[in-house]
Amino acid sequence: MTYCLGIKVKEGLVAIADTRITSGTETTNKKKVTIEQRDGFSLFIMTSGLRSVRDKAMVYFNELLDTQEFNKLYKAVNAFGEQVKRAALEDGAALEKAGFKFDLNTIIGGQLKDDAEHKLYLLYPEGNWVELGQGAPYVVIGNSGHGKAILNRVLSESSSMRLALKAGFLSFDSTRVSSNNVDYPIDVVLYKKDSYELVEQRYEARDLDAISAQWDDELKNALINVSEDWMNVAFDKLPSENKNTP
């Protein structure tokens, strides 16, 4: 399992990917986000699913980038989807025979020279995709059940990139404490609209432990400060101590 998050706001894109790889009882760390960057061409790719499928599709896609030019991101997404389908044709039957389901979900974000703005896409294992935008400012692949609450409550298209990264980290942190197959280090990718420049930063647990602890304290204090008046109507129905006294 994995945790990859892509966020699109008016200001730009924020991406977070953990690095934990679990195979049976063995746990390792491998990078799950790939950056491709040149003049008028900035994109990142994050994947969740079988590592072997991801690696093969990436090799095929990189070969395409050496020979073809893409002027819009959706065309690059289509091209990567074709490589995923190619890998499925080559390896799908053998994987299923060995007991593995062919599986690769992909988040692709960035901006190419003829894109009017930055884009964010979710690509399915079948090679089809959806574009994320207004009303859907984020997408999570992998272990997505634990960290969506804060994203749903906080994020909107007008959120700043700083708020998006803060909420994104807390979403990852909620997933990390609830699942043993998502963990540090995490890779963060930032892209500012029309800049054609992706920046990347890796964070270890020691870098963010204090933020995680602060968030724990903030949650506890917030819960304590939530009004309890609405509870009285229910608790008043409980028998009082005097009623039980002989």
Secondary structure, 3 states (H helix, E strand, C coil): CCEEEEEEECCEEEEEEECEEEECCEEEECCCEEEEEECCEEEEEEEEECHHHHHHHHHHHHHHHHHCCCCCHHHHHHHHHHHHHHHHHHHHHHHHHCCCCCCEEEEEEEEECCCCCCEEEEECCCCCEEEECCCCCEEEEECCCCCHHHHHHHCCCCCCHHHHHHHHHHHHHHHHHHCCCCCCCEEEEEEECCCCCEEEEEECHHHHHHHHHHHHHHHHHHHHHCCCHHHHHHHCCCCCCHHHCC
